Amino acid sequence: MSELIGLDACENLTVKQVQDLYKKYVSRSQVNLMTSFGFGRELVERAEGAWIWTRDGRKVLDVTGGVGVLNHGHNHPRILEARRRFAERRRMEVHKAFFSPYVAALSHNMAEVLPGDLNISYFPNSGAEANEGAVKLAYKYHEGRRNTILRSDISFHGKTLGAGSLTGSAENSFRFPGLPGIAVYPYGDVAAVRELIESSRTPDGKCDVYAIMAEPYSASSMRCWSEADLYELRRLCDANDIMLIFDEVYTGWGKTGSLFYFMRYPDLLPDVLVYSKSLGGGKASISGYTAREPVFRKAYDRLSDVILHSTTYYGFGEETVTAIEAINIAVEEDYPARARQIERVLGPGLENIAKRHPDVVGRVSGVGALWGVFLAGGPRILDLAGKLAPGFSHDPRFRTKLITLSVIADLYREHGIVSYYSPNADNPLVVAPTLVIEPEEVEFFLEGLDKTLSKGLPRLLSRFVREKVGSRWSSGS
């Protein structure tokens, strides 16, 4: 056995050493991908709020929001203090023979912040686990007598076998086995949902749909259900005793200007709400689903069903204490209001950029602190390049991806701004900063984006292809 790497040695690894270890023990392709896009060539020393400092002293503005994880920003002081306190007092992480005050308090707090009778919660580790738990509950609610579940053509519910089969994403380029009985409706199309419900009926007229998965706001495509159609979706579920599951894994905890997107509409309730991401305050891997009390009672609240759905790490101590503090911060510091304040700067700023660069920006769309910049255009030669580039010959979105990635690379290289794009649907450049970002920091991003786009697509593309991907395409690696 070779020598093990200790913490001191780990923290002193060079970029090359880290890349070599990734290539040998993690994924060679991941190294190729990240370095092609201009990232992965520096190591982070520390992060705070909306900023990242690399080991060489570079200060980088992070407008990714950790893909939904960092509503509280990097290393929020109250989150750090909660975790320090838990560790210093030698609190117990997990033990099934003792009740957890943290699980009890966190469940209570969820019931307090959510409307109606959304009262019963379960806390696994990831959004995919929470979604699968919600679907499992819906299936059990009907005691296995129904066999159909509806999901959208544009959606993201996770990458496990079950949640992945409920995900409608361009990321799913390989078909894995999944849940049976899945029927697909176009995003936001309540008429299509109605038709699927009717077509599912058995010969005796009974509905066979046990659940409908819906994202009230799609963070993949920056689209939303209309208010009227969300209420109609609720009515259809009530009329047919179908469990309505809202996935707000990304859009929760104030991101869209309300604590959860669906809460902007009075008296609109899902049967199960799924959430994660910023529930962990940027430091803990924790997710949850909260069910309406009658739904949970019917599905699971019998002695014989107590452990029918459970996991080893459910309600892990340090994760739940972190979530308790994360929720308190979001409520006390009014994160929905912070998102609305960000929108007042970011929305008009992006619209102005779209007007200034109509040859590059097709449109912008968003809400709160979650926006997409949809880039387009570029020379025709990009289509030929896509056909010749290894791994991209069958990608209909190659042109859009290449344009967006060239902008992302320039923002990072020239302006010290890290951003990302949605791999689903129309591949927008996603602008989703932490909710602790300051207005002047939003303006800094807008100025950087304007300067980048002012260079023009030919210049951006030629440099990106030459510096980031040219050598890999020529080698075919």
C-alpha positions in Angstrom: 0.0 0.0 0.0 1.3 3.4 -1.0 1.6 6.2 1.6 -1.8 7.8 2.6 -2.2 11.5 2.1 -2.8 13.4 5.3 -4.6 16.7 5.8 -1.5 18.8 5.8 -0.2 17.2 2.6 -3.7 17.5 1.0 -3.9 21.2 1.7 -0.5 21.7 0.1 -1.1 19.8 -3.2 -0.3 21.8 -6.3 -2.8 22.2 -9.1 -0.9 19.7 -11.2 -0.9 17.2 -8.4 -4.6 17.6 -7.9 -5.3 17.2 -11.6 -3.1 14.1 -11.8 -5.0 12.5 -8.8 -8.3 13.3 -10.5 -7.1 11.7 -13.7 -5.9 8.6 -11.9 -8.6 8.2 -9.2 -11.7 10.3 -10.2 -12.2 11.1 -13.9 -9.8 12.0 -16.7 -12.7 13.4 -18.7 -13.7 15.7 -15.9 -10.3 17.2 -15.9 -10.4 17.6 -19.7 -13.9 19.2 -19.5 -13.1 21.7 -16.7 -9.8 22.9 -18.1 -11.3 23.2 -21.6 -13.7 25.8 -20.3 -11.0 27.8 -18.5 -11.6 26.4 -15.0 -9.8 23.9 -12.9 -6.4 25.6 -13.4 -6.4 27.3 -10.0 -7.1 26.1 -6.4 -9.3 28.0 -4.0 -7.8 29.3 -0.8 -11.0 30.6 0.8 -14.5 31.9 0.1 -16.8 34.3 1.8 -20.1 35.8 0.8 -20.2 36.2 -3.0 -16.4 36.0 -3.4 -13.8 33.3 -3.9 -10.0 33.9 -3.4 -7.6 31.6 -5.3 -4.3 30.5 -3.9 -2.5 33.0 -6.1 -4.5 35.8 -4.6 -7.0 36.3 -7.3 -10.4 37.6 -6.1 -13.4 36.1 -8.1 -17.0 37.1 -8.0 -19.3 34.0 -7.8 -22.6 34.5 -9.6 -23.4 30.8 -9.8 -24.9 30.7 -6.3 -23.5 27.2 -6.0 -26.3 26.1 -8.4 -28.8 26.8 -5.7 -26.8 25.8 -2.7 -25.4 29.2 -1.7 -28.4 31.5 -1.0 -26.5 32.2 2.3 -23.3 32.8 0.5 -20.0 31.1 1.1 -19.3 30.5 4.8 -22.0 32.5 6.4 -20.8 33.4 9.9 -23.9 32.2 11.7 -23.8 28.9 9.9 -20.1 28.4 10.8 -20.9 29.3 14.4 -23.8 26.8 14.6 -21.6 24.0 13.3 -18.7 25.0 15.6 -21.0 25.0 18.6 -22.4 21.5 17.7 -18.8 20.1 17.4 -17.4 21.8 20.5 -20.3 20.4 22.7 -19.7 16.9 21.4 -23.3 16.5 20.3 -24.4 13.1 19.0 -24.8 12.8 15.3 -27.0 9.8 14.9 -28.5 7.0 17.0 -31.8 5.3 16.3 -32.3 4.5 19.9 -32.6 8.2 20.9 -34.9 10.9 19.7 -33.2 13.9 18.1 -34.1 17.4 19.4 -32.7 18.7 16.1 -35.0 16.6 13.9 -38.0 17.6 16.2 -37.1 21.3 15.9 -36.4 21.3 12.2 -39.7 19.5 11.5 -41.6 22.0 13.6 -39.9 24.9 11.8 -40.8 23.5 8.4 -44.4 23.3 9.5 -44.2 26.9 10.7 -42.8 28.4 7.5 -45.0 26.4 5.1 -48.7 27.2 4.5 -51.7 25.0 5.2 -51.3 21.5 6.6 -47.8 20.9 5.1 -46.7 19.6 8.5 -44.9 16.2 8.3 -41.2 16.2 7.1 -38.4 13.8 6.3 -34.8 14.8 5.9 -32.4 12.7 3.7 -29.2 13.9 2.0 -29.9 14.9 -1.6 -32.7 16.3 -3.7 -32.9 13.1 -5.7 -33.4 11.1 -2.4 -36.1 13.6 -1.4 -37.9 13.3 -4.7 -37.8 9.5 -4.6 -39.1 9.6 -1.0 -42.0 11.9 -2.2 -42.9 9.6 -5.1 -42.6 6.5 -2.8 -45.0 8.2 -0.3 -47.5 9.0 -3.2 -47.4 5.4 -4.4 -47.9 4.1 -0.8 -50.8 6.5 -0.3 -52.7 4.6 -3.0 -51.4 1.2 -1.6 -49.9 0.3 -5.0 -53.3 0.3 -6.7 -52.3 2.9 -9.2 -49.4 2.6 -11.7 -48.9 5.9 -13.5 -46.9 9.0 -12.7 -46.7 12.2 -14.8 -43.6 14.3 -15.3 -42.6 17.2 -17.5 -40.6 17.0 -20.7 -38.4 19.8 -19.3 -37.5 19.0 -15.7 -34.7 18.1 -13.3 -35.4 15.8 -10.3 -32.1 14.1 -9.8 -29.8 11.5 -11.4 -30.4 8.3 -9.5 -32.2 5.6 -11.4 -35.6 6.6 -10.1 -35.3 10.4 -10.0 -33.3 10.3 -13.2 -36.2 8.5 -15.0 -38.4 11.4 -13.8 -36.0 14.0 -15.2 -36.6 15.5 -18.6 -33.1 16.8 -19.4 -30.7 16.9 -22.3 -28.1 15.7 -19.7 -29.8 12.2 -19.9 -27.9 11.2 -23.0 -27.8 7.6 -21.9 -31.0 5.7 -21.2 -30.9 3.9 -17.8 -33.7 1.7 -16.4 -36.2 3.6 -14.3 -39.6 3.7 -12.7 -42.4 2.1 -14.6 -45.5 3.9 -15.7 -44.1 7.3 -16.5 -46.1 9.5 -18.8 -44.6 12.8 -20.1 -46.4 16.1 -20.5 -45.1 19.4 -22.0 -43.9 21.8 -19.3 -46.7 24.0 -18.0 -49.3 22.5 -20.3 -52.3 21.7 -18.0 -54.5 20.6 -21.0 -51.9 17.9 -21.8 -52.0 16.8 -18.1 -55.8 16.6 -18.3 -55.6 14.4 -21.4 -53.0 12.1 -19.8 -55.2 11.7 -16.7 -58.2 10.8 -18.9 -56.2 8.4 -21.1 -55.0 6.6 -17.9 -58.4 5.5 -16.8 -59.1 1.8 -16.4 -62.0 0.1 -18.2 -64.2 0.8 -15.1 -63.4 4.5 -15.3 -60.9 4.7 -12.4 -57.9 7.0 -12.5 -54.6 5.2 -12.7 -52.3 8.3 -11.9 -50.9 8.2 -8.4 -48.7 11.4 -8.7 -47.8 14.4 -10.8 -44.3 15.8 -10.6 -44.1 19.6 -11.3 -41.6 22.4 -11.0 -43.6 25.6 -10.5 -40.6 27.5 -11.8 -38.1 25.7 -14.0 -34.5 26.6 -13.2 -33.4 24.7 -16.3 -35.3 26.8 -18.7 -36.3 30.0 -16.7 -40.0 29.2 -17.5 -42.9 29.0 -15.1 -46.4 27.6 -14.8 -49.0 30.3 -15.1 -51.0 31.1 -11.9 -54.2 29.9 -13.5 -52.7 26.6 -14.6 -51.2 25.9 -11.2 -54.6 26.3 -9.6 -56.1 24.1 -12.3 -53.4 21.5 -11.7 -54.4 21.5 -8.1 -58.1 21.1 -9.0 -57.4 18.2 -11.3 -55.5 16.4 -8.6 -58.2 17.0 -6.0 -60.9 15.7 -8.4 -58.9 12.5 -9.1 -57.2 12.0 -5.8 -53.8 12.4 -7.3 -50.8 13.4 -5.2 -49.4 16.7 -6.5 -45.6 16.9 -5.9 -43.8 20.3 -6.2 -40.1 20.1 -6.7 -38.5 23.3 -5.4 -35.1 21.9 -4.7 -33.4 24.8 -6.6 -36.0 27.5 -6.2 -36.6 27.3 -2.5 -35.4 29.5 0.4 -36.1 32.8 -1.1 -34.4 32.4 -4.5 -37.3 33.6 -6.6 -38.6 36.3 -4.3 -40.9 34.2 -2.2 -39.8 31.6 0.3 -40.9 29.0 -2.2 -42.2 29.9 -5.6 -45.6 28.4 -5.2 -46.2 30.5 -2.0 -46.8 33.6 -4.1 -50.2 32.2 -4.9 -52.7 32.2 -1.9 -54.1 28.8 -0.9 -52.1 26.9 -3.5 -50.8 23.7 -1.8 -49.0 20.7 -3.1 -49.5 17.4 -1.4 -45.8 17.0 -1.0 -43.1 19.7 -1.3 -39.5 18.7 -2.1 -36.5 21.0 -1.2 -32.8 20.9 -0.7 -29.8 23.0 -1.9 -29.7 26.0 0.5 -31.5 24.1 3.2 -27.9 23.2 4.2 -26.7 26.8 4.4 -23.9 26.1 1.9 -22.2 23.8 4.4 -24.4 20.7 4.9 -25.7 18.0 2.5 -29.4 17.8 3.6 -32.7 17.7 1.8 -36.3 17.3 2.8 -39.8 16.6 1.7 -42.8 17.9 3.6 -46.2 16.2 3.2 -49.7 17.4 4.0 -50.7 15.7 7.3 -53.6 13.7 6.0 -51.5 12.3 3.1 -48.7 11.2 5.4 -51.1 9.8 8.0 -52.8 7.6 5.4 -49.6 6.5 3.7 -47.2 5.8 6.6 -48.6 6.5 10.1 -49.1 2.9 11.2 -46.8 1.0 13.5 -46.2 -1.6 10.7 -45.0 1.2 8.4 -42.8 3.2 10.7 -39.5 2.1 9.1 -40.9 1.5 5.6 -39.0 4.5 4.5 -35.8 5.3 6.4 -32.1 5.8 5.8 -29.0 5.6 8.0 -28.2 9.2 7.6 -31.7 10.6 8.0 -31.7 13.6 10.3 -27.9 13.5 10.8 -27.1 15.8 13.7 -24.7 18.4 12.3 -26.8 18.5 9.1 -30.0 19.2 10.9 -28.5 21.8 13.2 -27.1 23.6 10.2 -30.5 23.5 8.5 -32.2 24.9 11.6 -29.9 27.9 11.5 -30.1 28.2 7.7 -33.9 28.5 7.9 -33.8 31.0 10.8 -31.4 33.2 8.8 -33.5 33.1 5.7 -36.6 34.1 7.7 -35.0 36.7 10.0 -33.0 38.4 7.2 -35.9 38.1 4.8 -34.2 36.3 1.9 -37.3 36.7 -0.3 -37.0 40.4 0.0 -33.3 40.2 -0.7 -34.1 38.3 -4.0 -36.6 41.0 -5.0 -34.0 43.7 -4.3 -31.5 41.8 -6.5 -34.1 41.5 -9.2 -34.6 45.3 -9.2 -31.0 45.6 -10.2 -30.3 42.5 -12.2 -33.5 42.4 -14.3 -33.3 45.9 -15.8 -29.5 45.5 -16.1 -29.8 42.3 -18.2 -32.6 43.8 -20.3 -30.4 46.8 -21.1 -27.5 44.5 -22.1 -29.9 42.5 -24.4 -30.8 45.8 -26.1 -27.2 46.8 -26.4 -26.2 43.4 -27.9 -29.1 42.2 -30.0 -26.8 40.2 -32.3 -25.7 38.0 -29.3 -28.5 38.1 -26.8 -31.7 36.5 -28.0 -33.6 37.2 -24.7 -33.3 37.3 -21.0 -35.7 35.8 -18.5 -35.9 35.3 -14.8 -37.3 36.1 -11.4 -35.8 37.1 -8.1 -32.1 36.1 -8.1 -32.5 33.4 -10.8 -32.0 34.6 -14.4 -31.0 33.2 -17.7 -29.3 35.0 -20.6 -30.1 33.2 -23.8 -27.3 33.7 -26.3 -27.5 33.1 -30.0 -25.9 34.0 -33.4 -22.4 33.2 -34.5 -20.9 32.3 -37.9 -22.2 29.4 -39.9 -18.8 27.7 -39.6 -19.8 26.7 -36.0 -22.2 24.1 -37.4 -19.3 22.5 -39.3 -17.1 22.7 -36.3 -19.8 20.9 -34.3 -19.9 18.0 -36.8 -16.1 17.6 -36.7 -15.6 18.0 -32.9 -15.2 14.7 -31.1 -18.2 14.1 -28.9 -20.3 16.9 -30.3 -21.2 15.6 -33.8 -24.8 14.7 -32.8 -25.4 17.7 -30.5 -28.1 20.0 -31.9 -27.2 22.6 -29.3 -23.5 22.8 -30.1 -23.6 26.3 -31.5 -25.4 27.7 -28.5 -23.2 25.9 -26.0 -20.0 27.0 -27.7 -21.2 30.7 -27.7 -22.2 30.5 -24.1 -19.0 28.8 -23.0 -16.9 31.4 -24.8 -18.7 34.1 -22.8 -18.3 32.2 -19.6 -14.6 31.8 -20.2 -14.0 35.5 -21.0 -15.9 36.6 -17.9 -13.7 34.4 -15.8 -10.4 35.2 -17.5 -10.8 38.9 -18.0 -13.1 40.0 -15.3 -12.8 37.5 -12.4 -16.4 36.4 -12.6 -17.4 32.7 -12.4 -20.7 31.7 -14.0 -22.2 28.6 -15.6 -24.8 27.5 -18.1 -27.8 25.2 -17.9 -27.1 22.0 -19.8 -30.9 21.5 -20.2 -33.3 23.0 -22.7 -31.9 26.2 -24.4 -28.6 26.3 -22.5 -28.8 29.8 -21.1 -26.0 31.5 -19.2 -27.3 31.3 -15.7 -27.0 34.3 -13.4 -28.1 33.1 -9.9 -26.0 34.9 -7.2 -26.1 34.3 -3.5 -28.8 36.4 -1.7 -26.2 38.2 0.3 -24.7 39.8 -2.7 -24.6 43.6 -2.6 -26.1 45.9 -5.4 -22.6 47.1 -6.3 -21.5 43.5 -6.8 -24.4 42.9 -9.1 -23.4 46.0 -11.0 -19.8 44.7 -11.2 -21.1 41.5 -12.9 -23.3 43.5 -15.3 -20.4 45.7 -16.3 -18.2 42.6 -16.9 -20.9 41.0 -19.0 -21.4 44.1 -21.1 -17.6 44.4 -21.7 -17.4 40.8 -22.7 -20.2 40.9 -25.2 -18.8 44.2 -26.6 -15.9 42.2 -28.0 -18.2 40.5 -30.4 -18.8 36.8 -31.1 -16.0 36.3 -33.7 -13.3 37.5 -31.3 -14.8 35.6 -28.3 -15.2 32.4 -30.2 -11.9 32.4 -31.9 -10.0 32.9 -28.7 -12.1 30.3 -26.8 -11.7 27.6 -29.5 -8.0 28.4 -29.9 -7.1 28.4 -26.2 -9.6 26.1 -24.6 -10.7 23.4 -26.9 -8.5 23.5 -30.0 -5.8 21.2 -28.8 -8.2 18.7 -27.5 -10.2 18.5 -30.7 -7.0 18.1 -32.7 -6.0 15.2 -30.5 -9.5 13.7 -30.3 -9.2 13.3 -26.5 
